[in-house]
């Protein structure tokens, strides 16, 4: 399948081997892994950072094989994290950076104006998904003027 905003084909990549249980050398203590995730989440780490730390420092190659659920689900159950999903918040931070760039004397930068439109389209598409999933209120709307308040 082709990329949505590029004039090229999609990337092909390797997929993980199908594994149904954690290796014997890994840390499989459910309580310890959950506590590590909660501690790192309270420090303000993202789910990707938490996964990397668990893999590199605590011998947990895949949290789903130990807990049966994702890191984000563990944080969501314990009400740790922001009011918006992490991927949507990253896109909103990116949009704020582009808006700051265009507003600081670069109003003729057409490439970044287009990238802002693309980023905002991604935010709206994600918002529709999260509204359907119930993770965002149904009356939530993306507004460029209120974006800085949402991100900070």
N, C-alpha and C positions, 0 to 999 in steps of 0.2 A: 504494500500500500504506500502511496506517496505521502510526503510530508504536507501538512496543511498550508504552511506559509513559506515554503521553499520550492524551488523548481528542480527538485531532485527526488530520487527514490528514498525510501526509508532505510534505516540502518539494519543490517542483519547482525546478530550477535549470538553468542553461545547461551544456552540456558543451563540452569542448575541441574545436576543429576537428581532424579527422584529418590528422596530419602524419607523414610517414614519414622525414624527414631534417631535420637541424638547419638553421636559416637561415644564409645566407652571412655575416652580420654577427656570428654567435656564435663563441665560443671552442670549437673542436672538437678541441683537442689532448688526446687520451685520457690521456696520461701526466700532464700538468699538472693536469687535472681530478681524476684519481684521487689525486694527491698533495695537492691542496687538501682533498678529502674526508677523507683520512686525518689530515691536520694538524688540521682542525677537529674531527674525531671524538676525537682524543687530547686536545683541550682540554676535552672534556666536552659538546660541543654536541649537541643532538638532531638527528634527520634533517630535521625541518621547519626548524630554524634554519640547518642547513647548506645546504638548498635555497634558502632566502631569501638567504643571503649569496652563494651562487654566482650567483643571478639578478641581484641588485642591484649587486654589486661586481665580478663577474668575467665578465659577459656570457654566462652559460650558462642559457638559458631552460628547458631540460629535460634533465636528466642522462641520462635513458633514451635520448634521441635521439643523445647523444654516445657513451655507454658501452655501451648495449644492456641495461643492468640498473639497478635502483634503487639509491639511496644506501644503504639498509639492507643490501642484498646485498653491496655493496663493503665496508661495515664488518664484516659477518659473516664474510666471507672472510679478513679480516685480524685477526680476533679482537679487535675494538674494540667496546666496548659492555658492557652489563651481562649478568648471568646470565639475566635475564628479558627478554622482548620489550618494546619501548618503550611500546606502547599498554597492555599489561597493567601495567607499572610505573606509568604515569600513573594508572590506575584504583586501584592499591593505595595510591598517595600520597593520592588523594582520599579513600579509605576511612579512612586514618589520620587525616586532618584532621577527618572527621566523627566518628570515635571520640573524638578529643581534645575536640571540641566537646561531645559528649554527656556525656563523663566529667567535664568541668569545671563541673559544677553545672547543666547543661542537660538533665537526665534526663527532663524532661517535654516536650521538643521533639519532637513526634510527626512533624512534616514531615521532620526530619533523620533520625529513626529509619527512616522509610520510604525516604528517599534512600540510607541505608546499606544497607538490604536490597536495593534496586535495584542499587547499585554492586557489592555482593557477588555478586549473580546474574550481572551482566555479567562479573565476574572468573572465576566458575566456568564460564560458557559459553565464554569465551576460552581458559581452561585446557583444556577438552575439545578445542577446536580445535587448540591447540598440542601437546597430547599426540598427537593423530592425525597431526600433521605431523612429529613427532619433535623439536620444539624444546624440549619439557619432558619430564622423565622420567615414565614411566607411573605411578609410585607417588606423584607430587606431589599434595598436597591443600592446599586453602585452609584455613588456620586463623587465626581472628581473633587468637588469643593470640600467634602468631608473626609477625604482620604487620609490626610495627615492626622486627623483626630483618631481615626480607626487604627492607624499603624502605631502611634505613640502611646 
